[in-house]
Amino acid sequence: MPPIPPPAQTRRLALYALVVCVLAVAAAVVSFARGSWLGIVWVLLAGLTSNMTWYYVKRGRAAAARGKSVTG
């Protein structure tokens, strides 16, 4: 596997990160609603995966704008 994923894989990684972000937000809401402070961990995970999503989206758009493969 190359160190930098190709554009199709970049989109897939962005989608996976977005799904994890949504699930982490839902888990944080449930955790806080039950009175548990463990929700803080879920909020941090949501922030991390949100940043990962934007990173892969911007990387894919930049590669498409250049007209080149991300691996090239």
PyMOL Python script that loads the backbone (N, CA, C, O; Angstrom):
from pymol import cmd

cmd.read_pdbstr("""\
ATOM      1  N   MET A   1       0.841  -1.175   0.000  1.00  0.00           N
ATOM      2  CA  MET A   1       0.000   0.000   0.000  1.00  0.00           C
ATOM      3  C   MET A   1       0.888   1.241   0.000  1.00  0.00           C
ATOM      4  O   MET A   1       1.815   1.348   0.803  1.00  0.00           O
ATOM      5  N   PRO A   2       0.602   2.173  -0.900  1.00  0.00           N
ATOM      6  CA  PRO A   2       1.412   3.386  -0.951  1.00  0.00           C
ATOM      7  C   PRO A   2       1.194   4.244   0.287  1.00  0.00           C
ATOM      8  O   PRO A   2       0.143   4.158   0.923  1.00  0.00           O
ATOM      9  N   PRO A   3       2.180   5.076   0.639  1.00  0.00           N
ATOM     10  CA  PRO A   3       2.047   5.903   1.839  1.00  0.00           C
ATOM     11  C   PRO A   3       0.935   6.945   1.729  1.00  0.00           C
ATOM     12  O   PRO A   3       0.343   7.307   2.745  1.00  0.00           O
ATOM     13  N   ILE A   4       0.635   7.436   0.531  1.00  0.00           N
ATOM     14  CA  ILE A   4      -0.445   8.401   0.331  1.00  0.00           C
ATOM     15  C   ILE A   4      -1.546   7.710  -0.469  1.00  0.00           C
ATOM     16  O   ILE A   4      -1.292   7.219  -1.569  1.00  0.00           O
ATOM     17  N   PRO A   5      -2.766   7.665   0.071  1.00  0.00           N
ATOM     18  CA  PRO A   5      -3.831   6.935  -0.610  1.00  0.00           C
ATOM     19  C   PRO A   5      -4.275   7.620  -1.896  1.00  0.00           C
ATOM     20  O   PRO A   5      -4.187   8.843  -2.005  1.00  0.00           O
ATOM     21  N   PRO A   6      -4.756   6.845  -2.879  1.00  0.00           N
ATOM     22  CA  PRO A   6      -5.272   7.420  -4.122  1.00  0.00           C
ATOM     23  C   PRO A   6      -6.575   8.174  -3.859  1.00  0.00           C
ATOM     24  O   PRO A   6      -7.154   8.029  -2.783  1.00  0.00           O
ATOM     25  N   PRO A   7      -7.052   8.981  -4.822  1.00  0.00           N
ATOM     26  CA  PRO A   7      -8.231   9.825  -4.608  1.00  0.00           C
ATOM     27  C   PRO A   7      -9.485   9.066  -4.179  1.00  0.00           C
ATOM     28  O   PRO A   7     -10.202   9.533  -3.294  1.00  0.00           O
ATOM     29  N   ALA A   8      -9.767   7.914  -4.779  1.00  0.00           N
ATOM     30  CA  ALA A   8     -10.965   7.167  -4.401  1.00  0.00           C
ATOM     31  C   ALA A   8     -10.870   6.707  -2.950  1.00  0.00           C
ATOM     32  O   ALA A   8     -11.862   6.727  -2.221  1.00  0.00           O
ATOM     33  N   GLN A   9      -9.698   6.303  -2.542  1.00  0.00           N
ATOM     34  CA  GLN A   9      -9.507   5.864  -1.164  1.00  0.00           C
ATOM     35  C   GLN A   9      -9.570   7.056  -0.209  1.00  0.00           C
ATOM     36  O   GLN A   9      -9.993   6.908   0.938  1.00  0.00           O
ATOM     37  N   THR A  10      -9.156   8.225  -0.673  1.00  0.00           N
ATOM     38  CA  THR A  10      -9.234   9.432   0.143  1.00  0.00           C
ATOM     39  C   THR A  10     -10.691   9.760   0.445  1.00  0.00           C
ATOM     40  O   THR A  10     -11.028  10.109   1.577  1.00  0.00           O
ATOM     41  N   ARG A  11     -11.557   9.651  -0.566  1.00  0.00           N
ATOM     42  CA  ARG A  11     -12.989   9.886  -0.352  1.00  0.00           C
ATOM     43  C   ARG A  11     -13.568   8.891   0.626  1.00  0.00           C
ATOM     44  O   ARG A  11     -14.386   9.242   1.476  1.00  0.00           O
ATOM     45  N   ARG A  12     -13.142   7.653   0.502  1.00  0.00           N
ATOM     46  CA  ARG A  12     -13.645   6.609   1.401  1.00  0.00           C
ATOM     47  C   ARG A  12     -13.199   6.872   2.836  1.00  0.00           C
ATOM     48  O   ARG A  12     -13.984   6.705   3.770  1.00  0.00           O
ATOM     49  N   LEU A  13     -11.959   7.278   3.013  1.00  0.00           N
ATOM     50  CA  LEU A  13     -11.476   7.605   4.357  1.00  0.00           C
ATOM     51  C   LEU A  13     -12.233   8.790   4.944  1.00  0.00           C
ATOM     52  O   LEU A  13     -12.539   8.798   6.136  1.00  0.00           O
ATOM     53  N   ALA A  14     -12.538   9.787   4.124  1.00  0.00           N
ATOM     54  CA  ALA A  14     -13.314  10.937   4.593  1.00  0.00           C
ATOM     55  C   ALA A  14     -14.708  10.502   5.021  1.00  0.00           C
ATOM     56  O   ALA A  14     -15.226  10.983   6.029  1.00  0.00           O
ATOM     57  N   LEU A  15     -15.310   9.606   4.273  1.00  0.00           N
ATOM     58  CA  LEU A  15     -16.645   9.116   4.626  1.00  0.00           C
ATOM     59  C   LEU A  15     -16.618   8.304   5.917  1.00  0.00           C
ATOM     60  O   LEU A  15     -17.496   8.457   6.765  1.00  0.00           O
ATOM     61  N   TYR A  16     -15.626   7.450   6.068  1.00  0.00           N
ATOM     62  CA  TYR A  16     -15.498   6.673   7.310  1.00  0.00           C
ATOM     63  C   TYR A  16     -15.289   7.576   8.514  1.00  0.00           C
ATOM     64  O   TYR A  16     -15.880   7.355   9.571  1.00  0.00           O
ATOM     65  N   ALA A  17     -14.449   8.595   8.356  1.00  0.00           N
ATOM     66  CA  ALA A  17     -14.206   9.524   9.455  1.00  0.00           C
ATOM     67  C   ALA A  17     -15.476  10.293   9.806  1.00  0.00           C
ATOM     68  O   ALA A  17     -15.735  10.558  10.980  1.00  0.00           O
ATOM     69  N   LEU A  18     -16.266  10.653   8.802  1.00  0.00           N
ATOM     70  CA  LEU A  18     -17.527  11.347   9.051  1.00  0.00           C
ATOM     71  C   LEU A  18     -18.509  10.459   9.808  1.00  0.00           C
ATOM     72  O   LEU A  18     -19.198  10.927  10.715  1.00  0.00           O
ATOM     73  N   VAL A  19     -18.575   9.192   9.445  1.00  0.00           N
ATOM     74  CA  VAL A  19     -19.465   8.256  10.139  1.00  0.00           C
ATOM     75  C   VAL A  19     -19.046   8.107  11.598  1.00  0.00           C
ATOM     76  O   VAL A  19     -19.893   8.119  12.492  1.00  0.00           O
ATOM     77  N   VAL A  20     -17.754   7.966  11.841  1.00  0.00           N
ATOM     78  CA  VAL A  20     -17.262   7.846  13.215  1.00  0.00           C
ATOM     79  C   VAL A  20     -17.553   9.124  13.992  1.00  0.00           C
ATOM     80  O   VAL A  20     -17.885   9.062  15.176  1.00  0.00           O
ATOM     81  N   CYS A  21     -17.433  10.278  13.348  1.00  0.00           N
ATOM     82  CA  CYS A  21     -17.720  11.552  13.993  1.00  0.00           C
ATOM     83  C   CYS A  21     -19.180  11.627  14.422  1.00  0.00           C
ATOM     84  O   CYS A  21     -19.474  12.021  15.551  1.00  0.00           O
ATOM     85  N   VAL A  22     -20.090  11.257  13.542  1.00  0.00           N
ATOM     86  CA  VAL A  22     -21.520  11.288  13.873  1.00  0.00           C
ATOM     87  C   VAL A  22     -21.831  10.315  15.003  1.00  0.00           C
ATOM     88  O   VAL A  22     -22.594  10.645  15.911  1.00  0.00           O
ATOM     89  N   LEU A  23     -21.255   9.132  14.957  1.00  0.00           N
ATOM     90  CA  LEU A  23     -21.487   8.161  16.025  1.00  0.00           C
ATOM     91  C   LEU A  23     -20.912   8.637  17.358  1.00  0.00           C
ATOM     92  O   LEU A  23     -21.507   8.402  18.410  1.00  0.00           O
ATOM     93  N   ALA A  24     -19.762   9.302  17.318  1.00  0.00           N
ATOM     94  CA  ALA A  24     -19.161   9.820  18.555  1.00  0.00           C
ATOM     95  C   ALA A  24     -20.012  10.935  19.150  1.00  0.00           C
ATOM     96  O   ALA A  24     -20.144  11.027  20.371  1.00  0.00           O
ATOM     97  N   VAL A  25     -20.588  11.778  18.307  1.00  0.00           N
ATOM     98  CA  VAL A  25     -21.480  12.828  18.812  1.00  0.00           C
ATOM     99  C   VAL A  25     -22.713  12.214  19.449  1.00  0.00           C
ATOM    100  O   VAL A  25     -23.148  12.654  20.513  1.00  0.00           O
ATOM    101  N   ALA A  26     -23.277  11.207  18.809  1.00  0.00           N
ATOM    102  CA  ALA A  26     -24.446  10.531  19.383  1.00  0.00           C
ATOM    103  C   ALA A  26     -24.104   9.868  20.716  1.00  0.00           C
ATOM    104  O   ALA A  26     -24.892   9.925  21.659  1.00  0.00           O
ATOM    105  N   ALA A  27     -22.943   9.248  20.794  1.00  0.00           N
ATOM    106  CA  ALA A  27     -22.521   8.610  22.042  1.00  0.00           C
ATOM    107  C   ALA A  27     -22.292   9.657  23.132  1.00  0.00           C
ATOM    108  O   ALA A  27     -22.587   9.405  24.300  1.00  0.00           O
ATOM    109  N   ALA A  28     -21.774  10.817  22.767  1.00  0.00           N
ATOM    110  CA  ALA A  28     -21.555  11.882  23.748  1.00  0.00           C
ATOM    111  C   ALA A  28     -22.880  12.391  24.291  1.00  0.00           C
ATOM    112  O   ALA A  28     -23.014  12.627  25.492  1.00  0.00           O
ATOM    113  N   VAL A  29     -23.852  12.559  23.412  1.00  0.00           N
ATOM    114  CA  VAL A  29     -25.172  13.024  23.850  1.00  0.00           C
ATOM    115  C   VAL A  29     -25.797  12.026  24.808  1.00  0.00           C
ATOM    116  O   VAL A  29     -26.314  12.411  25.857  1.00  0.00           O
ATOM    117  N   VAL A  30     -25.753  10.752  24.458  1.00  0.00           N
ATOM    118  CA  VAL A  30     -26.319   9.715  25.327  1.00  0.00           C
ATOM    119  C   VAL A  30     -25.570   9.660  26.651  1.00  0.00           C
ATOM    120  O   VAL A  30     -26.183   9.525  27.710  1.00  0.00           O
ATOM    121  N   SER A  31     -24.266   9.763  26.594  1.00  0.00           N
ATOM    122  CA  SER A  31     -23.458   9.695  27.801  1.00  0.00           C
ATOM    123  C   SER A  31     -23.771  10.855  28.747  1.00  0.00           C
ATOM    124  O   SER A  31     -23.941  10.652  29.949  1.00  0.00           O
ATOM    125  N   PHE A  32     -23.845  12.070  28.203  1.00  0.00           N
ATOM    126  CA  PHE A  32     -24.157  13.218  29.041  1.00  0.00           C
ATOM    127  C   PHE A  32     -25.597  13.164  29.553  1.00  0.00           C
ATOM    128  O   PHE A  32     -25.877  13.594  30.672  1.00  0.00           O
ATOM    129  N   ALA A  33     -26.505  12.637  28.735  1.00  0.00           N
ATOM    130  CA  ALA A  33     -27.902  12.529  29.165  1.00  0.00           C
ATOM    131  C   ALA A  33     -28.043  11.564  30.340  1.00  0.00           C
ATOM    132  O   ALA A  33     -28.930  11.727  31.177  1.00  0.00           O
ATOM    133  N   ARG A  34     -27.184  10.579  30.400  1.00  0.00           N
ATOM    134  CA  ARG A  34     -27.219   9.621  31.512  1.00  0.00           C
ATOM    135  C   ARG A  34     -26.409  10.110  32.713  1.00  0.00           C
ATOM    136  O   ARG A  34     -26.342   9.424  33.733  1.00  0.00           O
ATOM    137  N   GLY A  35     -25.803  11.274  32.602  1.00  0.00           N
ATOM    138  CA  GLY A  35     -25.068  11.847  33.716  1.00  0.00           C
ATOM    139  C   GLY A  35     -23.638  11.375  33.849  1.00  0.00           C
ATOM    140  O   GLY A  35     -23.028  11.544  34.905  1.00  0.00           O
ATOM    141  N   SER A  36     -23.094  10.790  32.803  1.00  0.00           N
ATOM    142  CA  SER A  36     -21.731  10.297  32.850  1.00  0.00           C
ATOM    143  C   SER A  36     -20.780  11.320  32.243  1.00  0.00           C
ATOM    144  O   SER A  36     -21.074  11.924  31.212  1.00  0.00           O
ATOM    145  N   TRP A  37     -19.653  11.503  32.887  1.00  0.00           N
ATOM    146  CA  TRP A  37     -18.643  12.410  32.377  1.00  0.00           C
ATOM    147  C   TRP A  37     -17.777  11.752  31.305  1.00  0.00           C
ATOM    148  O   TRP A  37     -16.871  12.388  30.767  1.00  0.00           O
ATOM    149  N   LEU A  38     -18.041  10.503  30.995  1.00  0.00           N
ATOM    150  CA  LEU A  38     -17.314   9.811  29.931  1.00  0.00           C
ATOM    151  C   LEU A  38     -17.598  10.452  28.569  1.00  0.00           C
ATOM    152  O   LEU A  38     -16.867  10.228  27.604  1.00  0.00           O
ATOM    153  N   GLY A  39     -18.653  11.241  28.505  1.00  0.00           N
ATOM    154  CA  GLY A  39     -18.987  11.940  27.266  1.00  0.00           C
ATOM    155  C   GLY A  39     -17.885  12.860  26.793  1.00  0.00           C
ATOM    156  O   GLY A  39     -17.799  13.164  25.603  1.00  0.00           O
ATOM    157  N   ILE A  40     -17.040  13.307  27.704  1.00  0.00           N
ATOM    158  CA  ILE A  40     -15.922  14.171  27.317  1.00  0.00           C
ATOM    159  C   ILE A  40     -14.999  13.444  26.342  1.00  0.00           C
ATOM    160  O   ILE A  40     -14.494  14.042  25.393  1.00  0.00           O
ATOM    161  N   VAL A  41     -14.786  12.172  26.579  1.00  0.00           N
ATOM    162  CA  VAL A  41     -13.947  11.374  25.677  1.00  0.00           C
ATOM    163  C   VAL A  41     -14.587  11.300  24.292  1.00  0.00           C
ATOM    164  O   VAL A  41     -13.897  11.386  23.276  1.00  0.00           O
ATOM    165  N   TRP A  42     -15.911  11.141  24.259  1.00  0.00           N
ATOM    166  CA  TRP A  42     -16.613  11.075  22.974  1.00  0.00           C
ATOM    167  C   TRP A  42     -16.542  12.402  22.237  1.00  0.00           C
ATOM    168  O   TRP A  42     -16.419  12.427  21.013  1.00  0.00           O
ATOM    169  N   VAL A  43     -16.619  13.505  22.973  1.00  0.00           N
ATOM    170  CA  VAL A  43     -16.510  14.824  22.345  1.00  0.00           C
ATOM    171  C   VAL A  43     -15.115  15.002  21.733  1.00  0.00           C
ATOM    172  O   VAL A  43     -14.979  15.518  20.624  1.00  0.00           O
ATOM    173  N   LEU A  44     -14.093  14.577  22.459  1.00  0.00           N
ATOM    174  CA  LEU A  44     -12.731  14.673  21.923  1.00  0.00           C
ATOM    175  C   LEU A  44     -12.560  13.813  20.677  1.00  0.00           C
ATOM    176  O   LEU A  44     -11.914  14.227  19.715  1.00  0.00           O
ATOM    177  N   LEU A  45     -13.136  12.621  20.697  1.00  0.00           N
ATOM    178  CA  LEU A  45     -13.065  11.746  19.526  1.00  0.00           C
ATOM    179  C   LEU A  45     -13.809  12.360  18.343  1.00  0.00           C
ATOM    180  O   LEU A  45     -13.358  12.262  17.201  1.00  0.00           O
ATOM    181  N   ALA A  46     -14.947  12.993  18.619  1.00  0.00           N
ATOM    182  CA  ALA A  46     -15.703  13.661  17.549  1.00  0.00           C
ATOM    183  C   ALA A  46     -14.876  14.792  16.942  1.00  0.00           C
ATOM    184  O   ALA A  46     -14.878  14.975  15.725  1.00  0.00           O
ATOM    185  N   GLY A  47     -14.176  15.544  17.773  1.00  0.00           N
ATOM    186  CA  GLY A  47     -13.327  16.620  17.260  1.00  0.00           C
ATOM    187  C   GLY A  47     -12.196  16.095  16.398  1.00  0.00           C
ATOM    188  O   GLY A  47     -11.896  16.662  15.347  1.00  0.00           O
ATOM    189  N   LEU A  48     -11.580  15.036  16.829  1.00  0.00           N
ATOM    190  CA  LEU A  48     -10.483  14.436  16.065  1.00  0.00           C
ATOM    191  C   LEU A  48     -10.970  13.935  14.711  1.00  0.00           C
ATOM    192  O   LEU A  48     -10.351  14.211  13.684  1.00  0.00           O
ATOM    193  N   THR A  49     -12.066  13.206  14.709  1.00  0.00           N
ATOM    194  CA  THR A  49     -12.557  12.653  13.441  1.00  0.00           C
ATOM    195  C   THR A  49     -13.117  13.734  12.529  1.00  0.00           C
ATOM    196  O   THR A  49     -13.084  13.589  11.306  1.00  0.00           O
ATOM    197  N   SER A  50     -13.634  14.821  13.111  1.00  0.00           N
ATOM    198  CA  SER A  50     -14.075  15.947  12.292  1.00  0.00           C
ATOM    199  C   SER A  50     -12.890  16.548  11.545  1.00  0.00           C
ATOM    200  O   SER A  50     -12.980  16.848  10.354  1.00  0.00           O
ATOM    201  N   ASN A  51     -11.786  16.719  12.251  1.00  0.00           N
ATOM    202  CA  ASN A  51     -10.575  17.245  11.603  1.00  0.00           C
ATOM    203  C   ASN A  51     -10.065  16.289  10.533  1.00  0.00           C
ATOM    204  O   ASN A  51      -9.610  16.728   9.477  1.00  0.00           O
ATOM    205  N   MET A  52     -10.136  14.997  10.795  1.00  0.00           N
ATOM    206  CA  MET A  52      -9.705  14.012   9.796  1.00  0.00           C
ATOM    207  C   MET A  52     -10.577  14.091   8.553  1.00  0.00           C
ATOM    208  O   MET A  52     -10.082  13.996   7.430  1.00  0.00           O
ATOM    209  N   THR A  53     -11.886  14.266   8.760  1.00  0.00           N
ATOM    210  CA  THR A  53     -12.803  14.370   7.620  1.00  0.00           C
ATOM    211  C   THR A  53     -12.445  15.559   6.744  1.00  0.00           C
ATOM    212  O   THR A  53     -12.318  15.419   5.528  1.00  0.00           O
ATOM    213  N   TRP A  54     -12.281  16.730   7.353  1.00  0.00           N
ATOM    214  CA  TRP A  54     -11.940  17.921   6.579  1.00  0.00           C
ATOM    215  C   TRP A  54     -10.592  17.771   5.881  1.00  0.00           C
ATOM    216  O   TRP A  54     -10.420  18.232   4.752  1.00  0.00           O
ATOM    217  N   TYR A  55      -9.643  17.131   6.546  1.00  0.00           N
ATOM    218  CA  TYR A  55      -8.324  16.928   5.949  1.00  0.00           C
ATOM    219  C   TYR A  55      -8.431  16.105   4.660  1.00  0.00           C
ATOM    220  O   TYR A  55      -7.860  16.475   3.634  1.00  0.00           O
ATOM    221  N   TYR A  56      -9.153  15.008   4.717  1.00  0.00           N
ATOM    222  CA  TYR A  56      -9.263  14.156   3.536  1.00  0.00           C
ATOM    223  C   TYR A  56     -10.120  14.783   2.447  1.00  0.00           C
ATOM    224  O   TYR A  56      -9.862  14.564   1.263  1.00  0.00           O
ATOM    225  N   VAL A  57     -11.134  15.558   2.820  1.00  0.00           N
ATOM    226  CA  VAL A  57     -11.953  16.243   1.813  1.00  0.00           C
ATOM    227  C   VAL A  57     -11.105  17.285   1.084  1.00  0.00           C
ATOM    228  O   VAL A  57     -11.113  17.349  -0.146  1.00  0.00           O
ATOM    229  N   LYS A  58     -10.372  18.102   1.848  1.00  0.00           N
ATOM    230  CA  LYS A  58      -9.536  19.127   1.231  1.00  0.00           C
ATOM    231  C   LYS A  58      -8.431  18.513   0.387  1.00  0.00           C
ATOM    232  O   LYS A  58      -8.088  19.043  -0.670  1.00  0.00           O
ATOM    233  N   ARG A  59      -7.876  17.409   0.841  1.00  0.00           N
ATOM    234  CA  ARG A  59      -6.819  16.738   0.092  1.00  0.00           C
ATOM    235  C   ARG A  59      -7.356  16.213  -1.247  1.00  0.00           C
ATOM    236  O   ARG A  59      -6.689  16.328  -2.275  1.00  0.00           O
ATOM    237  N   GLY A  60      -8.556  15.642  -1.229  1.00  0.00           N
ATOM    238  CA  GLY A  60      -9.160  15.146  -2.458  1.00  0.00           C
ATOM    239  C   GLY A  60      -9.506  16.256  -3.422  1.00  0.00           C
ATOM    240  O   GLY A  60      -9.299  16.122  -4.628  1.00  0.00           O
ATOM    241  N   ARG A  61     -10.038  17.371  -2.896  1.00  0.00           N
ATOM    242  CA  ARG A  61     -10.366  18.507  -3.757  1.00  0.00           C
ATOM    243  C   ARG A  61      -9.121  19.119  -4.375  1.00  0.00           C
ATOM    244  O   ARG A  61      -9.133  19.504  -5.544  1.00  0.00           O
ATOM    245  N   ALA A  62      -8.060  19.210  -3.610  1.00  0.00           N
ATOM    246  CA  ALA A  62      -6.817  19.777  -4.134  1.00  0.00           C
ATOM    247  C   ALA A  62      -6.247  18.894  -5.237  1.00  0.00           C
ATOM    248  O   ALA A  62      -5.742  19.395  -6.241  1.00  0.00           O
ATOM    249  N   ALA A  63      -6.328  17.592  -5.051  1.00  0.00           N
ATOM    250  CA  ALA A  63      -5.827  16.674  -6.074  1.00  0.00           C
ATOM    251  C   ALA A  63      -6.670  16.756  -7.338  1.00  0.00           C
ATOM    252  O   ALA A  63      -6.137  16.694  -8.446  1.00  0.00           O
ATOM    253  N   ALA A  64      -7.991  16.896  -7.177  1.00  0.00           N
ATOM    254  CA  ALA A  64      -8.863  17.005  -8.334  1.00  0.00           C
ATOM    255  C   ALA A  64      -8.631  18.336  -9.065  1.00  0.00           C
ATOM    256  O   ALA A  64      -8.695  18.391 -10.293  1.00  0.00           O
ATOM    257  N   ALA A  65      -8.365  19.388  -8.317  1.00  0.00           N
ATOM    258  CA  ALA A  65      -8.124  20.687  -8.939  1.00  0.00           C
ATOM    259  C   ALA A  65      -6.821  20.697  -9.734  1.00  0.00           C
ATOM    260  O   ALA A  65      -6.725  21.341 -10.779  1.00  0.00           O
ATOM    261  N   ARG A  66      -5.840  19.990  -9.240  1.00  0.00           N
ATOM    262  CA  ARG A  66      -4.561  19.900  -9.960  1.00  0.00           C
ATOM    263  C   ARG A  66      -4.675  18.961 -11.148  1.00  0.00           C
ATOM    264  O   ARG A  66      -3.873  19.025 -12.080  1.00  0.00           O
ATOM    265  N   GLY A  67      -5.673  18.092 -11.113  1.00  0.00           N
ATOM    266  CA  GLY A  67      -5.821  17.137 -12.201  1.00  0.00           C
ATOM    267  C   GLY A  67      -4.832  15.997 -12.122  1.00  0.00           C
ATOM    268  O   GLY A  67      -4.626  15.267 -13.091  1.00  0.00           O
ATOM    269  N   LYS A  68      -4.221  15.848 -10.961  1.00  0.00           N
ATOM    270  CA  LYS A  68      -3.230  14.798 -10.801  1.00  0.00           C
ATOM    271  C   LYS A  68      -3.724  13.817  -9.750  1.00  0.00           C
ATOM    272  O   LYS A  68      -4.630  14.096  -8.965  1.00  0.00           O
ATOM    273  N   SER A  69      -3.091  12.671  -9.775  1.00  0.00           N
ATOM    274  CA  SER A  69      -3.330  11.685  -8.745  1.00  0.00           C
ATOM    275  C   SER A  69      -2.662  12.143  -7.459  1.00  0.00           C
ATOM    276  O   SER A  69      -1.630  12.812  -7.501  1.00  0.00           O
ATOM    277  N   VAL A  70      -3.229  11.797  -6.344  1.00  0.00           N
ATOM    278  CA  VAL A  70      -2.645  12.146  -5.055  1.00  0.00           C
ATOM    279  C   VAL A  70      -1.312  11.439  -4.869  1.00  0.00           C
ATOM    280  O   VAL A  70      -0.425  11.946  -4.182  1.00  0.00           O
ATOM    281  N   THR A  71      -1.168  10.263  -5.482  1.00  0.00           N
ATOM    282  CA  THR A  71       0.066   9.505  -5.338  1.00  0.00           C
ATOM    283  C   THR A  71       1.180  10.051  -6.209  1.00  0.00           C
ATOM    284  O   THR A  71       2.344   9.712  -5.997  1.00  0.00           O
ATOM    285  N   GLY A  72       0.851  10.899  -7.197  1.00  0.00           N
ATOM    286  CA  GLY A  72       1.853  11.382  -8.133  1.00  0.00           C
ATOM    287  C   GLY A  72       2.474  12.592  -7.626  1.00  0.00           C
ATOM    288  O   GLY A  72       3.352  13.155  -8.279  1.00  0.00           O
TER     289      GLY A  72
END
""", "prot")
cmd.dss("prot")
cmd.show_as("cartoon", "prot")
cmd.util.cbc("prot")
cmd.orient("prot")
